[in-house]
Amino acid sequence: MHAAATEAQSAALRTLLRSFGQIVLQPNAFTGASLLAAWLLCDPRLACAALMGAVAANVSALLAGYQSDDTRAGLHGFNGALAGLAAFSFIADNATAAAVAILAATATAWLLEPWSRWLRARGLGVFSSPCLIITWLWLPLVTRVAQTASLTTEPTLGAAQLSRGWLAGFAQTGFASGALPGLLVLIGIAAASRRHALWALVGAGLASAMHLLLGASASSFDAGLLGFNGTLTAIALADCGIAVTLGGVVLSVVLQAAAAYYALPAMTAPFVLATWSMQWLTSRFTHGAAVAEPAKRAAAGRRVTSPASVRRAG
């Protein structure tokens, strides 16, 4: 009996940690533990927010009868964790933030199943879209505004500052900040997939460089606000080829710059929209190639067996 209870507790802990790992698209408990450590190092309030949101979403998924395999993989909990993090990032009062976090996380769990079915039918991933939808619904009700990338120019960045800002972009994938928390997140990604970690570095570096060239401020770079959408986009598209991945990162930069210009709380929307766009384009080209290839073979066959060809062959 004691062994069974211990195993159940261990499974629940792994599910919780995988929910955190899915924030950076890694269904890995060690990755989740790395994110948890990053939150604790940056601000224990964030760790509480993520725990609160993930637990609420996972419990709601179980009560709704969703597939247990998906729950164990962290697919039902990570949007809840993000919803909790968003609540505590935008709302200063802890009691209000906690109430909103639980309600928003529960709502993401209820939304996830029908929304993901609709997206899968169109060849698109769900990513953090449930969190975005729910957060945008309640966000107009609060007055605290998220920090956005500034468009004012500042002096040239030094090598140390470049390294810190580059790593801070990894921390911002989970609403944290700072180079050391970002390094912990990068280590967690690398533990699950060194290839994804390499692409994450490329995505963060390319996105940050483009934002700085577009006139974003050094303070935004230091906070990691310029690289996190590029990081997530690069990981999401890493298996789609170099051109698609880099194109997605560039598109995420354009979308984030546009949101910053209009002072919109984009959060991870540039990552989601850029990835959806590249997935849609890839599926269109793949479908077109799949349709065109049999037509080419049929046309070639018709040319070979045409009467003129037969007469020449004879």
Summary of the structure (lengths in Angstrom):
residues: 314
radius of gyration: 22.6
end to end distance: 84.8
largest distance: 89.6
contacts: 1152
relative contact order: 0.11
helix: 78%
strand: 0%
